[in-house]
Amino acid sequence: MISKMIRYDILLHAKEQERFVNELRELGLVDITTTGWEPTEADRALLLEIEAYNRAIEALQAFAKGEEFKADAEPYFDGAAAYDRYVELQARRSEILQKIAQLEKSASDVEPWGSFSRADIERLANEGVTLRTFVAQPAQYDALVAEDAEGVTVVEINRTQSFVYFAVVTRGIMVNVDGQEVHLPDSDYKATVAEIEALKAENEALNADYSRIARSVDVIAERRAELKEQLQGLKVDAMATREADGNLLVLEGWAEAETADKVDKLLEEYPNLVYMRRDATIDDEAPVKLKNNKFARLFELIGSMYALPKYGTFDLTAIFGPFYMLFFAICLCDAGYGLVLLAVGLALLFKGGESMRQAALLSIVCASATVAFGFYANSFFGLAISDFAPVIKFLDFQNQFFSISLAIGVVQILVGMAINIVMRTKLFGFTSTFGLLGWFIILLTGSLAVGLPMFGIGIPGFDTSSPVFYGLMGVGAVLMLLLNNIKRNPLINLGSGLWDAYNNITGLLSDVLSYIRLFAIGLSGGVLAQVFNSLAMGLSGLDAMPEGTPWYGMIMPIVAASIILLIGHGINLFMSAISSFVHPMRLTFVEFYKNAGFEMGQRSFDPVRKMKE
């Protein structure tokens, strides 16, 4: 459900703004409207600084988990100083790594030339001796040596399969050499490697300072919280309406109804403050806070990926949650895969920290549903459970679930339409729902009279030939075609109803058929699991092992089969898990939300508060 909100319009002296906002921050119960805030250049700089702090904290937390971290390092006590030192170290480390990359490239270029003295080369040049270095193919080098030109000395320095590295020494003459001339760098190979090692040592030494900063993450986070509070104040100040030459401020605030008494008490402490309060309505752009039970709260993570509901409408989380859990189980459709995801969820719950708790619990709930449905669907890592428990009656997923998936789609669409009818009645009155109610009656009547008998279930005295059936269909048709808008002429309603009929029939047909994806994804994952099982048995030779094969003769086939099964089922589980996460979400956000008349909210409830890290 959506928590009820109270709207406050507050008028106060501008001089009291800072103290007032600080007290609101201490209270932590009032959301001051800052929608439409446009940051100035100074505000953007503050946003960038906060983002830089975020990246620094993430990097330091990752560093603290590595082998280079020294847990006994003395931490900083000033968050700003620790962050500034981090920025300095990052700049120096970036410079070092860039220099190392350059030197390593230089080292690979100079390695074939070995050790040389740049000073000796310059001394020879001063004495009139010219030393030039070249790279050529072996045939080119051999031809040059064979020339044996007078006054030219050719010295081979290094040779590979493809190239010869050599020097040509002359005095007072210039010769043409068939090869690529290379200009040697200032340092030889040994000196370059030594410089690289020195830089790596310096980079390693920086880890001591990094450890000090990593030990200071808490104070850096506190400094980030201060910056966030500063940004919060800037937003409030920017969006406040100024009156009386800027001496008065008008603020719009929101608080939950259950905590409004505490807000009233704070506001009444200001003698020069005037405020008005009233219940928020659907026409207000009120912030939204969801308030669900422990089970439904798990699925808020899914719903938030699309949008929050509009204030004054219905929160569909508790409704779509069980459907999503069922759809996930159907798509994955294997008890063995469900157990793997259950283990992952439990690991995240106990080792992932508080930030991963909701995702871990959601994984556990969906995985548990997968285990139950996978067992009912007779699948355990692609193996038929009925082979080991023949007395149990399982679902024949491949032959039975196609029609069941359509039935599930009809049920969810009907639930969505019923919610839409209730919501429209609440907001606009019962008469505004006649057109939608007519469609609901027709779809529900047809499903009960035609759909239920297809599954061997029937309502006594109620079928397509019964008077009750025709009566309900007639009532639905009248509501849909003639009373879809009681304020209009019936003939206009008839034309509008016929046009709506065309759109609704095609739309509903498309919506129902979308649920076939539940059957298709579950079936494809199950078939792939069986294929990998067959590959493992066939390629390893286990299925062709003669009777009486000694145990040691089966070791290698078992190892080979295990590797194939591990890789195959790993790939299948990964792909199936993604499909099981995404496609139920699509059915929820498109088919269900559309038929339930879902409206997006503007923003979530975010009270001005102390930023505790």
N, C-alpha and C positions, 0 to 999 in steps of 0.2 A: 504494500500500500504506500501511498504518498503522504508524507507527514504534513499535517495542516500548518500553514504559515500565517503569521500576522505581519501586516505591513505597517511600517512606521514612517511618518513624514516629520523630520526633525529640523527645527530652526534654532540656531545658537550663535553666540558671538564668535567672530573669527579668531579673537585672541584666545579662546578656550579650545580651539580645534585640536591642538597637539595633545593637551591633557585629556580631552574627551576621547580621542582615538586610542590613546594609551590605555585608558580604563576599559574601553570596549575590547581592546586586545587582551587585557587581563581577564575580562569576563568570558570572551571566546564564544559568544552566543548570537552575535548580530552580523548578518551579511549586508555590507554596504554596497549598493549598486554601483558598479564601475563599468557596466556594459557600454561599449562604444569608445572606450579609452584609447586615445591615440598617443603613443609615446613620443616625447621630444627627443632631441639628440642626446641630452643628458640621461634621459630615461633609457634609451637604447644602450648607452654605455653601461648603465647599471645592469641591464638585462644580460649583456654580454659578459659582464664580470661574474654574475651569478652562474651563468652557464659554464664559465671557465672554472669556477669553484666546483661545480658538479663533476666536470671531467677530471679535475685534480683529485677529488675524493675517490672517484671510481678507480683511477690509476693507482692511487696509494693503497686502496683496499686490495687491489689485485697484487701489488708488489708485496704486501704483507703476507700473502699466501705463498710466496716463492721462496726458494732456497737462499737468495741473497739477503733476505730480511734478517736483521739482527734484533732479536726481541729484547735485549738488554740495553738498547740505545736510550739515551736520555731524551725525553720528549720536550718540545717547546711548550710554553705556557701562554703564548700570544698567538692566536689563530692567524691574524694578519701577517705577523712576522714569519710564521711557518709557511704560509702560502707564498709570500714574497720570495722566501728562500727556495721553495719548490720551483717557482718560475725561473729563478736564476739557474738552478741545477738543470732544468729542462732545456734551457737555452744552451748551456755548456755541453750537455749530453748530446743534443742535436748537432752541435758544432763538431764534437768529437766523432760521432758516428759518420757524419758527412765527410770529414777528413779521412777517416779510416777507409771508407768506400773509395775515395779518390786514390789513396795510397795503395790499396789492394789492386786497383786497376793498373796503377803505375808499376807495381811490383810484378804483375803478370807480364807487362810489356818489357821490363828490364831484366827479368830472370834469365833469359837466354844469354845475356851479355856478362853474367857473373859479376865479379868484383872488379872495379876500376877506380882510378883516382882522377877526379876532374882537375885537380891541381897539376898532375903530371901531364895531362893532355894540353892544358894551357901553357905549361912550361915548354913543351915540344913545339907548340905553335909559335911561341916567342922566338924560338931558335930556327924557325923556317920550316919545321917538319909539320906536314898536314896529315891528320888522321881522320879518315872518314869511315863511317860504319854503314853496312848494307845488309839487306836480306834478299836472297835470290833462290831460285830453284837449283837443285844440285847440278843440272846440265849447264845452266848459265854460269855457275861458279867454276865448274871444271873447265869450261871454255876460256874463262878469264885467266885461270892458272896456266892453261896451256899456252897462252900468248906470251908469257914470260917477258913482259915489256920492260925495257931498261929504265931504271930509276923508280920502279913501282914494286912495292912489296905487298903481297896479299897474305893475310893471316886469318886462318879459320878459327873462329871462337867457339861456335857451337853448331851442332847439326841435328836435325830431326828427319823424319821420313820424307817430309815435304819441302823443308827449307834449310838453307845454310846461312848462318850468321857469321859475317866476316868483316875484317877491317882492311882498308887500303891505305898504305902509308906512302907518301911522296914528299919530295923536297923541291920546291920551286917550280913544279909543273902541275898541270891539271889534266886529268884523264877522264874519259867517258867510261862509265861502268854500267854494264847491263844488269841492273838490279834496282831495288827500291832503297833509296838512301834513308837512313834512320838517324834522327838527332837524339843522342843520348840525354836523359834527364840529368839533373845536377847530382843526384845520389845514385849509388849503385844498389844492387839487390840487397846486400847485407844491411846497408844503412837504411834502406826503405823498410825492410822487415823490422829492424830495430826501432824505427820510429813508430811503426804500427803497434808493436808490442808495448811501447811506452804509452801510447794513447789508450790502448786497451787496459793497461794498468791504472791509468788515471780514471778511466770510466768505471773500473771495478772499485776504485777508492771512493767514488761518489756514492756507493751503496751505503756507506756509513751515515752520510748525511741524509740519504733517502730514508734510511731506517728511523732516524730521529723524526723526520717529518711524518712518516707513516705511523709512528707512535703518537703523533699529534693530530690524528684525524678528527678526534672529538672536538678539539678547540677550533680546528678549521671549519668543522660543521657548524659550530656555534657562531663563528664569524659569518658564514653563509646565511644562517638564520637571521642575523642582524641586517644583512643586506636585503633579504626577502621582506623583512618588516619595513625597512626603509622604502622599498618599492611599493609595498602595500599602502603606506602613508601617502606616497606620491599619487597613486591611483585615486585614493579617496579625495585628496586635495584637488586633483585635476577635474574630477567629475562632480564636485560640489557646485551648486548654483549659488552665485554671489549676488546679494542684494544690498541696498542702502550703501552704495559706494564701496562695496566690498567689506563692510563691517559685519554683515550677517551672512551666515551660510545655511543653505537648505540641503539636507541629506535625505536620501531614500534608503531605508533599511528594512531588513526582514529577519524575523526570528521564529523559531518553532513555537507553536501554541503552548506546548507543555512547559516551555522555559520562559514564556513571555513575562511572567510575574517578576522574575529576576531582572529582566531588562527594564521593566517599568520602575522597579526600585532604584536602579542606577539612574535612569533619566530624571526621576523626581528629586534626586540629590542636587541637581543643577537648578539654582533659583532663576537663572536668566535663560533657561532653555524651555522652549515650547514644542510639544510633540502631539501628533494625532495618530491614533492607532485604529486599525480595522482589520477584519478578516480578509485575507487575499481571495481573489476571485479568478475564474478562468480567463478573464480579460486582462488581468495583470500579467506582466512578464515576471512572475514570481520564480525564484530559484526552487529547485526540486531536490528533496532529500527522501530517499526510499527507506521504508521502515518495514522489514519483513522478518519472518521467523528464521530460525537457524538454517533450515533446509532451503527455503527460497532465497536466502541471502547468498548462497553459493552461486546461484545463477545470475546474480547481479553482474558478475564478471562478464557473462555472455551478453546480457542486454546492453551493458555500457559500450560494447564494441559497435553498436549501431547508434543508439541515442537514448537519452532519458525521456520518459513520457512527459507530456505537457502537464503543468500544474492544473488541477481541477478535473483531469481525466483519470483513467484507471491505470494502475501499475500492473502490467501483465506478467511480471516475473514469476509469481506463484502459480500462474496458469501454464505458461509455456515450459517451466522447469521440468515437471514430470514427463512432458512430451519430448523435450530435448534429451533427457536421460534415456528414454525408450528408443528414440531415433538413433542415438549413438550406439546403443547396444545392438540394434538391428543391423546397422551398417557394418559394425565390426564382426558381430555374429560368430564368435569363437570363444569358448570358455578358456582355452589355453592362452589366447591373446589377452583376454580379460585379466587373467592372473598375473601376466607380465606387467600390464599397466597398473594393476593393483599394487604390485611390489614397488613400481616406480613412484606411485602416489604416496605410499607409506614412507619411502626413503625421503621424498621431498618434505613430508610432514615433520619428520624427526630431525632431518639434517639441513633442510633448506632455509630455516629461519622463519621469522614471523612474516616477512614480506611474501613468502611463497605459500603461506598457510591456506589461503582461500583457493588457490590453484590446486594445491595438493588435495584438499578435501573434495573439490569438484572432480578431480581425477579418480579419487577413491570411490565416490558415488557412481560415476559413469562406468568405471571398471567393474564394480560389483554388479551393476545391472547387466553388463556384458557377460560376466561369468554365468549369471542366472539364465539369460536368454540363450547364450551359446550352448549351455547344457540342454535346454529345451529344444534347441535347433539341432541337437545331435552332432556337435562338432567340437573337437579338442585338438588343436593344432592340425586341423584337416582330417583327423581320424574320426570315424563314426563311433560314437560312444555306445550305440546299440550293439556293436560287435562284442562288447564286454558286459553289457547289461541288457540282454534281449527281452527281458520281461517288462521293461519300462516302455511306455508309449511316448515317442518323441514326435516333434513337429517335422513333417516332410517339407522343409523350407523350399526346395526347388519346385515342387509341384503345387504347394498350397499357399505360399506367401504372396504370390502376385496379387490375388484378389484381396488378401488381408491388408496389403499395403494401401490399396485403394480405399478400403473401408476405414483404415486409420486416418487417411487424408480427409474423408468425408466427416469423420467425427471431429477432427480438429477444426475444420472449416465451420462446422455447425456451432462448435463452442465459441469460435471467434465471432460469428454472426450474433449469437446470443449476447455476448459481451457488448457488442456494438449497439444492439437494441436497448440494453439496460442503460448504457452510457448516454445514448441519445434521449432516452426517456428522462434521465436525471437532468440533462442540460436544457432540453428544448420541449419537453412534454411528450406524453405517450402518442399523441396524434402525429407527431413528426416521424414516427417509426413505421407507419402503416405499410409503406412500400417495401422496406427491408423485412418487416414482419411477414408480409405475404410470401416473399421468397423463402424465408426461413421455414414457414409452414409447408410450402410445396416441397422443399428439399428434404425436410424431416419426414414428411408423410411418404414421399417416394422411397426414401431409404428404408423406412420400417416395412413398407408393403412389398417392395421389390428386392431390397438388399438383404434383409434378414433371411428370407427363405433360401437364398443362394448359399447360406452357411448352415442350412438345416434347422434354422430357428424361425418360428412363426408366431404371430400373435393371433390367438383364436378369434375368429370372426372379423379379422382385419386383413384384407388382401385387396388386390387391384379391382376386384368385382364387388366389393362390399360398399354399401351406402355411405358408411362413415368415411371411407377413402375418398369417394366422390365429393362428399360434403366438405371435407377439409381442403381438398384441392380447389374446390369452388371458392371457399372463403379466401384462400391464398391468392387466387386469381383476381378476385374483386379488390382485395387490398392492394395488390401489386399494380393492377391496370387502371382502376377507377378512383382509388382513394390514396394514391401515392402522395398527393398534396391536396388536403381538403380545402385549401383556400383558392384552388383553381377550378376552372370549368371542367366537368367530367370528360368532355371530348378532348380537351387539351391533355388531361391526365391519361386518357387512352393512348393518344399518340406518343406521349412521353413514356408511358409504360411499355408500349411495344418496342420502342427504341432501347429502353433499359433492358427489356427481355433479351434482345439480341446480344447486347454487350455482356449481360450477366451469364447467359448460357455459354457463350464462348469463353468468358473469363473463368467461370466455375469449372468448366471442362478442363481448361488448361491447368487450373490450380490442382484439381484432383489428380490429373495425370502426372503432375510433378512428383507426387509421392511414390511413383514407381521407382524413383531413384533409390529408395530404401531397399527395395527388393534387388535392384540391379547391383548396387554396391556390395550388399551382403553376399549375393551369389558370386560375384567376381572374386571377392576375397577368399571365399570358401573353395572355389575351383582352383585358384592359384595355390592355396595351401595343399590341396590334393596333388597338384602337379609337382610341387617341390618334394612331396613325400615319394611320389613315383620315381622322380629323377634320382633321389637319394638311394632308393633301393635298387634301381636299374643300373646306374653308373658305378655304384660301389660293388655290384655283383652279389649283394646279400640275397636278392630274390632268386638267384640261381645257385645258391650254395647247396651242394648235395647233402643228404642226410648222413650223419656220422662225421661231419667235418670237425676236427679237433678245435678246442677253444683258441689255441694260439693261431690257428689258420683264419680265424674270424676277426683278429685284432685290427688289421689294416682295413678291411672292408667297413668295419664299424666306425673307425676313425674317419674314413673318407665320407661315409654317410652322415656322420655327425657334422662335419664341416659343411657339406651341402645343405643340410637341414638348418644349421645355424645361419648361414648366409641367406638362404632362400626365405626362411620364415622371418628373418630380420628385415629384409627388404619388403616383404609383404605386410608385415606388421606396421612398418613405418608409413607406407603408402596408404594402408587401410585406416590407420589412426588419423592421418591428415584428412582423408575423405570423411571419416566419421565425425570429425570436429567441424568441418566446413559445411557439408551438405545439410545436416540438421539445422545449422545456423541459417542457411539460405531459406529452408522451408519455414523457419520461424519468422525471419525478417520480411519475407516477401509474401508468402501465402497466408500465414496466420495473422501477421500484423495488418495486412491489407483488409482482410475480412473482419477483423476486430476493430477497424477504424482508428488505428493507432495514430496519435499526433505527437510530433517531436517537441521536447522541452527546449527552452532557450539555454539554460545553464544549470549547473548543480549548485547546491547550497554550500557556500564557502565562507564561513564567518571570519571576520577580522579576529586574529588570535595571535598568541605568542608562537613563534616558529621554533618549536623544540625539536632538536635533532637527536 
